[in-house]
Amino acid sequence: MANLLDSVDLRTQLVGENRLELLLFRINSTQLYAINVFKVKEVVKVPHLSAMPGSHPCICGVANIRGTSIPVINLRQAIGFSPMDRSEDSNLIITEYNRSVQGFLVGKVEHIVNMTWQDIMPPPRNAGRNHYVTAITRLEHEGKQSLASIIDVEKVLAEIINYDIRLSEEVLDEQLVPHMPGRKILIADDSSTARRQVKDTLGQLGIEVLETTDGAEALNLLKSWADSGKTVTDEILMLITDAEMPSMDGYRLTHEIRQDKRMSDLFITLNTSLSGSFNNAMVEKVGCDKFISKFQPDLLVQVVQERLRQIVGE
């Protein structure tokens, strides 16, 4: 299975073309689940797991992967089902999210599929707030059609790892603090957990966060302002966008904004759990102003303050 992912680094050209690749796997016999290949470091058979007393109930042990201790999360249990037992079909998906590395215990790993973000649909609006699916997609494999649910890994991790939104005292520029209350920032992110983290962090400063769940929704909102004669940069201080989103990813969203003269000067920050040096190259290619990896409250506030300095100094 490791060979399946040997060429992951060569696949980065898909990002920015509104495309992605999904790694499909099972945690039960009926339903397909998926995560983005870009977040996967490797897939291995489950090694010996050492117990970690006092850990979260969903952490089933620690694996030693080439000299590095990695916590292993029972994914089936973490998304609300009964814990999955290990079997000969069990695998460990090693992932990197938000600058942390962890393994997910899953069942059979199927294959990789190449998709466009336009093929990715948000979950039904009546599904409630407590599900662990960030999107779904329809697949056809070997003549059969099926649905795959893309796991909201950020939500899973946020319930296991306590993310602290407190700000360091030294991060705040006291001269800028009076200019923050009442400012509005638009966020585009399909993860409700990620949106809440940004909203709770910036809310401490009196900044209002307008939420959209994908790039297309954000672009439509921006265009509606421009179509009605509003100046986009008067409406919001900046845009914070995720990279991966249904319908339109953050790279394509940035490209579309830069092509529209009515909003081309909007300050855009890419805020993503994706790791890798290709992010910096893509940010430069499509024209983002800043790139920060999730979740770093201090760095998020620093970027907001950088944008405020540009305005206050004008």
Number of C-alpha atoms within 10 A of each C-alpha: 13 12 9 12 18 11 10 16 14 9 13 19 12 14 21 22 14 21 21 23 21 20 23 20 21 20 22 14 8 8 12 19 23 25 21 18 22 22 21 22 18 19 20 15 15 20 12 10 15 14 13 12 10 7 12 13 14 18 23 22 21 20 21 13 12 6 7 10 15 18 22 23 25 24 24 20 17 21 19 11 11 11 17 16 12 13 11 9 12 19 23 23 27 20 22 19 19 17 13 11 17 22 28 21 25 26 23 18 22 14 12 17 16 12 16 17 19 15 14 22 17 18 17 10 7 6 9 8 9 9 13 19 23 23 20 20 20 12 15 10 8 5 6 7 9 12 13 21 22 24 21 21 21 21 21 18 18 13 14 16 11 8 13 11 17 11 17 9 8 8 13 15 13 9 9 13 13 11 17 19 14 11 17 19 19 21 27 29 27 24 22 16 18 23 22 14 19 21 19 17 21 23 15 14 17 16 20 19 21 15 19 19 21 25 28 21 17 23 17 11 15 21 18 13 15 16 11 8 10 14 14 20 16 11 14 18 21 23 22 28 30 28 26 26 28 25 20 25 28 32 26 20 25 27 16 16 20 18 10 12 9 19 18 17 13 19 19 26 24 25 25 22 23 22 18 13 9 14 20 15 11 17 20 13 12 18 18 23 15 15 21 19 18 22 21 20 20 18 15 21 19 15 17 20 19 11 16 19 15 9 11 10 6 6
